[in-house]
Amino acid sequence: MKIVKRDILLDKLTRIKDFVNLASKYNCDVQIQCGYNAVDGKSILGILCLGLYKPVTVIAQGDDAPEFAKDLENFALH
């Protein structure tokens, strides 16, 4: 099983919506981790519980995780 990790910023509701739509296109398991908390990366409500103001870590596990990671460019920290 392939695992990828990326740090991203989900600082606006529209970016969260776009991220969830992107993650939902893939079969891999997507988790969003912020500090000690982790939520399902395909859940808008879960991500909103983490907050919108600080970077988070995306952990994707599955055969298509590398392809998903390539599509995360728009969410990279700037």
VENUR-V876678 format. One record per pair of residues at least 24 apart in sequence whose ideal C-beta (glycine too) atoms are under 8 Angstrom apart, sorted by the first residue. I is the first residue (numbers start at 1). J is the second residue. D is the distance in whole Angstrom. If there is no record, write none. Layout:
# VENUR-V876678
I J D
I J D
This chain:
# VENUR-V876678
1 61 6
1 62 6
1 63 7
2 28 8
2 61 7
2 62 7
2 63 6
2 65 5
2 66 6
3 59 7
3 60 7
3 61 5
3 65 6
4 58 8
4 59 8
4 60 5
4 65 5
4 66 6
4 68 7
4 69 4
5 57 6
5 58 7
5 59 5
5 60 8
6 57 7
6 58 5
6 69 6
6 72 5
6 75 8
6 76 7
7 55 5
7 56 7
7 57 5
7 58 8
7 76 8
7 77 6
8 55 7
8 56 6
8 57 8
8 58 6
8 72 6
8 75 4
8 76 6
8 77 7
9 54 8
9 55 5
9 56 8
9 75 7
9 76 8
9 77 5
9 78 8
10 47 6
10 52 7
10 56 6
10 75 7
11 52 5
11 53 6
12 52 7
13 52 7
15 75 7
16 44 6
16 47 5
16 48 7
16 52 7
17 44 7
18 74 7
19 47 7
19 75 6
20 44 5
20 47 7
22 68 8
22 71 6
22 72 8
23 68 7
26 60 7
26 62 7
26 64 5
26 65 8
26 67 7
26 68 5
27 62 6
27 63 7
27 64 6
28 60 5
28 61 6
28 62 3
28 63 7
28 64 5
28 65 4
28 68 6
29 60 7
29 61 5
29 62 6
30 58 7
30 59 7
30 60 5
30 68 7
31 58 7
31 59 5
31 60 8
31 61 8
32 56 5
32 57 7
32 58 6
32 59 8
33 57 5
33 58 8
33 59 6
